[in-house]
Amino acid sequence: MKKLLNIKVLFNSMTLSFLLFVGYKIFGFTDLNLSNILIYISLVTIFTLLSFLAYYDFLKMEVHNIVSFILMISLLLINIFLYLYKGPEIGIEITNGYTYLPLFNFYAAIILGFIFLFIVLISKEKALGQGDVRIAIIVGLLIGYSNILTWLYITVLTAICYSIFLGIKRGKLKGVQIPFVPFMILGSLIVVLLSL
């Protein structure tokens, strides 16, 4: 029980730190306006749900279907709305250094969705599951295609480090199974923080 509490504290503190940093980047030394407040509330909601998905996967080794589906559809609808409202090449400027571009987010979602689906089909769901495909699409809709390689490096590197640590702790490196969603979420969180 104490181990589960420590994991929950880790996910909660990671989410809180992210939200405080994003709040500072969006609101720091600028005027408060409705646009910034809506962006911040959206990011708070998205990363709270992503933290829940990471925590759920860490506990049960599966992706929560309803939350991941709702988040995927919501991000898809947001991107479609922004694409139709702003146009294909114009996005929303979150901060001075980061612009949210719906067209590039669609590209990223398609690329990541196909890569993860290919891995699921090749491995017959032994390496990744269908829930990981949904999370990859969510991440693509969130980070855009210009950040895919950075996200992949961070995600795979942290997952490998954790699995090696876990394997050494258990005394065997072969056959170590880890939940992958927490590392996907951590990668997206770091990419968004680096982009701000």
C-alpha positions in Angstrom: 0.0 0.0 0.0 2.9 2.3 0.8 4.4 1.7 -2.6 1.1 2.7 -4.3 0.9 5.9 -2.2 4.5 6.8 -3.3 3.6 6.3 -7.0 0.4 8.4 -6.6 2.4 11.2 -4.8 5.0 11.0 -7.7 2.3 11.4 -10.4 0.5 14.1 -8.5 3.6 16.1 -7.8 4.7 15.8 -11.4 1.4 17.1 -12.6 1.4 19.9 -10.1 4.9 21.0 -11.1 4.0 21.0 -14.7 0.8 23.0 -14.1 2.7 25.6 -12.0 5.4 26.0 -14.7 2.8 26.3 -17.5 0.8 28.8 -15.5 3.9 30.9 -15.0 4.9 30.7 -18.7 1.4 31.7 -19.8 0.5 34.2 -17.2 4.0 35.4 -16.0 4.4 39.1 -16.6 1.5 39.3 -19.0 -2.0 40.6 -18.8 -4.7 38.1 -17.8 -7.1 37.6 -20.6 -9.8 35.1 -21.5 -7.7 33.4 -24.1 -4.8 32.7 -21.7 -7.2 31.5 -19.0 -8.9 29.1 -21.5 -5.6 27.7 -22.7 -4.5 27.2 -19.1 -7.7 25.4 -18.1 -7.4 23.2 -21.2 -3.9 22.3 -20.3 -4.8 21.6 -16.7 -7.6 19.3 -17.8 -5.6 17.5 -20.4 -2.6 16.8 -18.2 -4.7 15.9 -15.2 -6.4 13.2 -17.4 -3.1 12.1 -18.8 -1.7 11.7 -15.3 -4.7 9.6 -14.4 -4.1 7.4 -17.4 -0.5 7.0 -16.5 -1.3 6.2 -12.9 -4.0 3.7 -14.0 -1.7 2.0 -16.4 1.0 1.8 -13.7 -1.4 0.1 -11.4 -3.3 -2.3 -13.7 -1.0 -2.6 -16.8 -3.9 -1.5 -19.0 -5.2 1.8 -20.4 -8.5 3.1 -19.1 -10.8 2.9 -22.2 -13.4 5.5 -21.4 -11.0 8.3 -20.3 -8.5 7.7 -23.1 -11.3 7.6 -25.7 -12.9 10.8 -24.4 -9.6 12.6 -24.3 -8.7 11.4 -27.8 -12.1 12.6 -29.2 -11.9 15.9 -27.4 -8.4 16.7 -28.7 -9.5 15.6 -32.2 -12.5 18.0 -32.0 -10.4 20.8 -30.7 -7.9 20.4 -33.5 -10.7 20.2 -36.1 -12.3 23.3 -34.7 -9.0 25.2 -34.7 -8.2 24.0 -38.2 -11.6 25.2 -39.5 -11.5 28.4 -37.6 -7.9 29.5 -38.0 -6.9 27.7 -41.2 -4.3 25.1 -42.0 -1.1 27.0 -41.4 -2.3 29.3 -38.5 -2.4 28.1 -34.9 -2.8 29.4 -31.4 0.2 31.0 -29.8 0.4 29.5 -26.4 3.6 31.4 -25.4 6.1 33.4 -27.3 8.0 30.2 -28.3 5.2 27.7 -28.8 2.4 27.7 -31.3 -0.3 25.0 -31.4 -0.8 24.1 -35.0 -3.7 21.7 -35.7 -2.5 20.5 -39.2 0.9 19.4 -37.8 -1.0 17.8 -34.9 -3.0 15.7 -37.3 0.1 14.6 -39.1 1.7 13.6 -35.8 -1.4 11.7 -34.7 -1.5 9.8 -38.0 2.2 8.9 -37.9 2.3 7.8 -34.3 -1.0 6.0 -34.6 0.3 4.0 -37.5 3.6 3.2 -35.9 2.0 2.0 -32.7 -0.7 0.1 -34.6 2.0 -1.6 -36.6 3.9 -2.6 -33.4 0.6 -4.0 -31.9 -0.1 -6.0 -35.0 3.4 -7.4 -35.5 3.7 -8.3 -31.8 0.2 -9.6 -31.5 -0.4 -7.3 -28.6 2.6 -8.7 -26.6 4.7 -5.5 -26.8 2.0 -2.9 -26.9 -1.8 -2.9 -26.7 -4.6 -1.1 -28.4 -4.8 1.4 -25.5 -1.2 2.4 -26.3 -2.3 3.3 -29.9 -5.0 5.6 -28.5 -2.4 7.3 -26.2 0.0 7.7 -29.1 -2.8 9.4 -31.1 -3.5 11.7 -28.1 0.2 12.5 -27.8 0.4 13.3 -31.5 -2.6 15.6 -31.3 -0.9 17.3 -28.4 2.7 17.8 -29.4 2.7 18.0 -33.2 4.9 16.3 -35.7 7.9 18.5 -35.3 8.3 17.1 -31.8 7.9 13.4 -32.6 11.5 12.4 -32.5 12.2 14.2 -29.3 9.2 12.6 -27.7 10.2 9.1 -29.0 13.8 9.5 -27.6 12.5 10.6 -24.2 9.8 8.0 -24.0 11.9 5.0 -25.1 15.0 6.1 -23.1 13.1 6.5 -19.8 11.2 3.2 -20.4 14.5 1.4 -21.0 16.1 2.9 -17.9 13.2 2.0 -15.8 13.0 -1.6 -17.2 16.8 -2.1 -16.6 16.4 -0.8 -13.0 13.4 -3.1 -12.4 15.2 -6.0 -14.0 18.3 -5.5 -11.8 16.1 -5.1 -8.8 14.2 -8.4 -9.6 17.4 -10.2 -10.6 16.5 -10.9 -14.2 16.5 -8.7 -17.2 14.7 -10.9 -19.6 10.9 -10.8 -19.7 10.5 -7.6 -17.6 7.1 -6.1 -18.3 6.5 -2.4 -17.7 3.5 -0.1 -18.2 4.4 2.1 -21.2 1.8 4.8 -20.8 3.6 6.6 -17.9 6.6 7.0 -20.1 4.6 8.2 -23.0 3.0 10.8 -20.8 6.3 11.8 -19.2 7.7 12.2 -22.7 4.9 14.4 -23.8 5.1 16.5 -20.6 8.8 17.1 -21.1 8.3 17.9 -24.8 5.6 20.5 -24.0 7.8 22.0 -21.3 10.8 22.2 -23.6 8.5 23.9 -26.2 7.2 26.6 -23.9 
